[in-house]
Amino acid sequence: MFQPNSVIAGRYQVIRLVGQGGMSNLYLAYDRKYNNAIVVVKEMTAAYSDPKEQQMAVELFHREAKLLASLNHRHIPKVYDYFQFAGKYYLSMEFIDGEDLAQKLEAKKGPLPEEQVLGWGEQIATVLFYLHKHDPPIVFRDVKPSNIMLCDQGVKLIDFG
């Protein structure tokens, strides 16, 4: 795990760890190549004892990275780069400044305004339609409040892992 101020691949200066899961770590970082723009760096942490399983995980990572880099929709975070460093695999992507819908629901402890929720639903529907029309079609199987980010630009669908 990287500590604050660590530099990944000579380019990304870690600000802090912002998320951890069974398969990856997410770091908020400055992209020193682009005037210290703030990005999220996703580190694939999954490790398998079976070499075939490990190779499959690496292939899935590459496939996900290429797919995400090819997407261009205002409700999907942009992927800027994917790379290997020190034997691990990484993605750098757009930082979404906001909160996820699960956090919003927890804080509100009651119903949200209907008009606002309908707007979010419409935005999610447009991104799902875009993904289904992609060649080949993409089925996003993990639509849930914690994978819907709310920000000034509307919603962003996250976690394509």
C-alpha positions in Angstrom: 0.0 0.0 0.0 1.3 3.5 -0.9 1.7 6.2 1.7 0.9 9.9 1.1 3.6 11.6 -1.1 4.7 8.2 -2.6 5.1 8.4 -6.3 3.7 5.7 -8.6 5.5 5.1 -11.9 7.4 8.4 -11.6 4.1 10.3 -12.4 1.4 10.0 -9.8 2.0 11.5 -6.3 -0.3 9.9 -3.8 -2.4 12.2 -1.7 -4.2 9.5 0.2 -5.9 6.1 0.0 -9.6 6.7 -0.8 -10.9 3.2 -1.1 -10.1 -0.5 -0.7 -11.8 -3.6 -1.9 -11.0 -7.3 -2.3 -9.5 -6.7 -5.8 -8.1 -3.1 -5.7 -6.9 0.0 -3.8 -7.9 3.4 -4.9 -5.6 6.4 -4.4 -6.3 10.1 -4.8 -3.2 11.4 -6.5 -1.6 14.4 -8.4 -0.8 13.7 -12.0 2.7 15.3 -12.2 2.6 15.0 -16.0 -0.4 17.3 -16.3 0.1 20.2 -13.9 -0.8 18.2 -10.8 -4.3 17.5 -12.0 -6.1 15.4 -9.4 -6.9 11.8 -10.5 -7.8 8.5 -9.0 -5.3 5.7 -9.4 -6.7 2.2 -9.2 -4.2 -0.5 -8.2 -5.1 -4.1 -8.9 -4.2 -6.0 -5.7 -5.8 -9.4 -6.4 -3.1 -12.1 -6.2 -3.7 -15.8 -6.9 -1.6 -18.8 -6.0 -2.6 -20.5 -9.2 -0.6 -19.0 -12.1 -3.5 -19.6 -14.5 -5.9 -17.7 -12.2 -3.4 -14.9 -11.9 -2.9 -14.7 -15.6 -6.7 -14.7 -16.1 -7.0 -11.8 -13.6 -4.3 -9.8 -15.5 -6.1 -10.5 -18.8 -9.4 -9.3 -17.3 -7.7 -6.2 -16.0 -6.3 -5.4 -19.5 -9.6 -6.0 -21.1 -11.4 -3.8 -18.6 -8.8 -1.0 -19.0 -9.0 -1.0 -22.8 -12.8 -1.1 -22.7 -13.0 1.8 -20.2 -10.5 3.8 -22.1 -12.7 3.5 -25.2 -15.8 4.8 -23.5 -16.9 8.4 -23.9 -20.0 9.4 -22.0 -20.6 12.3 -19.7 -21.9 10.0 -17.0 -18.9 7.6 -17.0 -15.5 8.7 -15.5 -12.8 9.1 -18.1 -9.9 6.7 -18.0 -6.7 8.5 -18.8 -4.1 5.7 -18.7 -3.4 2.1 -17.7 0.0 0.8 -17.0 2.2 -1.7 -15.1 4.5 -0.6 -12.3 6.6 -2.7 -9.9 4.8 -5.9 -10.9 1.3 -4.5 -10.4 -1.4 -3.1 -12.7 -2.9 0.3 -12.6 -5.6 2.6 -14.1 -5.6 6.4 -13.8 -9.0 8.0 -14.1 -11.1 11.1 -13.6 -11.6 12.1 -10.0 -15.3 12.6 -9.2 -15.7 15.2 -6.5 -19.0 14.3 -4.8 -20.7 11.6 -2.7 -22.2 8.3 -3.7 -25.9 7.8 -3.5 -25.6 5.4 -0.6 -23.9 8.1 1.5 -26.6 10.5 0.5 -29.4 8.1 1.5 -27.7 7.3 4.8 -27.3 11.0 5.6 -30.9 11.9 4.6 -32.6 9.1 6.5 -35.8 9.7 4.5 -37.1 10.2 1.0 -35.3 12.4 -1.4 -37.1 14.9 -3.6 -38.9 13.1 -6.4 -37.8 15.5 -9.2 -34.2 15.1 -8.2 -34.4 11.3 -8.1 -36.2 11.2 -11.5 -33.3 13.3 -12.9 -30.7 10.9 -11.6 -32.7 8.0 -12.9 -32.8 9.5 -16.3 -29.1 10.1 -16.3 -28.4 6.5 -15.3 -30.8 5.3 -18.0 -28.9 7.2 -20.6 -25.5 5.7 -19.6 -27.0 2.2 -19.5 -28.5 2.7 -23.0 -25.1 3.9 -24.2 -23.4 0.8 -22.8 -26.0 -1.6 -24.3 -25.6 0.1 -27.7 -21.8 -0.3 -27.5 -20.1 -2.7 -29.9 -19.9 -5.3 -28.3 -22.7 -4.5 -25.9 -21.7 -3.9 -22.2 -24.0 -5.2 -19.5 -23.3 -3.3 -16.2 -24.3 -5.8 -13.6 -23.7 -3.7 -10.5 -26.1 -0.8 -10.4 -26.5 0.1 -6.8 -26.4 3.3 -4.7 -22.7 3.0 -3.8 -21.8 2.9 -7.5 -23.7 6.1 -8.4 -21.7 9.2 -7.7 -23.5 12.5 -7.3 -21.5 15.6 -8.4 -22.0 19.1 -9.8 -22.1 17.6 -13.3 -24.9 15.2 -12.4 -24.4 11.5 -11.8 -21.4 9.2 -12.7 -21.7 5.5 -12.9 -18.6 3.9 -11.3 -16.9 0.6 -10.6 -16.9 -1.3 -13.9 -14.7 -4.0 -12.3 
